[in-house]
Amino acid sequence: MGQTEQEQDGIQREEYSGSENGNDNKEFLRTEPLGKLLLKLALPTVAAQLINMLYNIVDRIYIGHIPEIGATALTGVGVCMPLIMIVSAFAALVGYGGAPRASIFMGKHDKETAEKILGNCFTLQIMISVVLTAVLLIWNRDFLMAFGASENTIEYGVNYMNIYALGTIFVEVTLGMNAFITAQGFAKTGMLSVLIGAVANIILDPVFIFGLDMDVRGAALATIISQALSCIWVVSFLGGKKTFLKIRKKNLGLTSKIILPCLALGVATFIMQASESVISVCFNSSLQKYGGDIAVGAMTILTSVMQFAMLPLQGLGQGAQPIISYCYGAKDTNRVRGAFKLLLKVSLGYSILLWILVMLFPGGFAAMFTSDAQLMEYTKTALRIYMAAMLLFGIQMACQMTFNALGKAMESIVVAVMRKFILLIPLIYILPHILTSDQTMAVYLAEPVADVLAVTFTAVLFSIQFKKTLKNVETA
């Protein structure tokens, strides 16, 4: 390394520590008190997840209150969710696979490899965006019909997706690359990445939907403009002077030994998010069969509330990820244990609190998304059933996110596949044949039954593998 680059790296380390973390180097991930550090990193990431959720939820809130067509339009846009989840899942495949590995190499003081990971992931994210855009523009109508759209709702779905597809590259780069900002400890900057877009979306939605009378097309246009603003912010930061890991031209060429381990680790998160798309199709097709459009419309609201539950848990995990990954790379196993225990306590506390609120006030959650009295009443009952096991989900997410932070690709994949494909999808089709008195509600019941079984499996697997992994580090 030349003298100039050494000086630049010194400047970057100083800016990295001074901008947000207040320490003289990146060892703050090993030296600050865990409670204070998790709070510092998790609050912005949780806020970022909640803000990010506004992109789709604010759209649905506004769409659901469009005079005369609100309920039908909401159902049509709800059927788009599997496609939107697929786009997000590909961003997670690259970003949430690469970011923990970059943190681990930072813990090993191997900045060169960490930056290669960043550059490779950026290039792959662009390539994936181009392919997804073409697929969504060409086949979105076919996908939507297969995903449960009816003749009454299909045009709303198509109108939304035709515009949303054009902004795929902004969604991919924003979500995928923002993970690298958070992974370096720049939690506040990561939060600002999504805050910029979310505020723009909240402002633009009513202008386009009601002011310009564009209905669902206005919601889609507001979303892609907002994501474009976030994308500009993320790329500017990762190419600027304040970041520790920087996007450099020399690292943009794809290298198999760099990118393949990232993809292997990201597969679990990809499955977790992409399977939501498959599961949404299964739910919608089954609900359309037993309950018609109102049951599918209710599912749109249930999915939104579940996002409200899940995203803060993911934010907590992302806040803990830099600590766990960095300390694991530095072989500080006691701190890894402490960080996981704290993550588990906070995650479980949150999931129990939200479960209580849903059980006590289901109507309040439903009213956020619809003013239709019939749909609201129907959703209240469905929501209590669908979220019945939510109180346990803090355990699931804490274990799953820690597997990812430790770079344990296989265990992460097993946990994701077990909950979604082995348990939930079969239950969606089996339970209506067992509980024949109310087959529609039996479909919703598949979610809590699968959750209880999945949490049990995950907790047992994690307790075994976590001890084994840390023991191997200590004896190495």
Secondary structure as UniProt FT lines:
FT   HELIX           3..16
FT   HELIX           17..21
FT   TURN            26..27
FT   HELIX           28..31
FT   HELIX           34..64
FT   TURN            67..69
FT   HELIX           70..78
FT   TURN            79..80
FT   HELIX           81..107
FT   TURN            108..109
FT   HELIX           111..146
FT   TURN            147..148
FT   TURN            151..153
FT   HELIX           154..164
FT   HELIX           165..167
FT   HELIX           168..183
FT   TURN            184..185
FT   HELIX           187..206
FT   HELIX           207..211
FT   HELIX           215..238
FT   HELIX           249..251
FT   HELIX           256..291
FT   HELIX           293..329
FT   TURN            330..331
FT   HELIX           333..360
FT   HELIX           362..367
FT   TURN            368..369
FT   HELIX           373..386
FT   TURN            387..389
FT   HELIX           390..392
FT   HELIX           393..405
FT   TURN            406..407
FT   HELIX           409..417
FT   HELIX           418..424
FT   HELIX           425..434
FT   HELIX           436..438
FT   HELIX           439..475
//
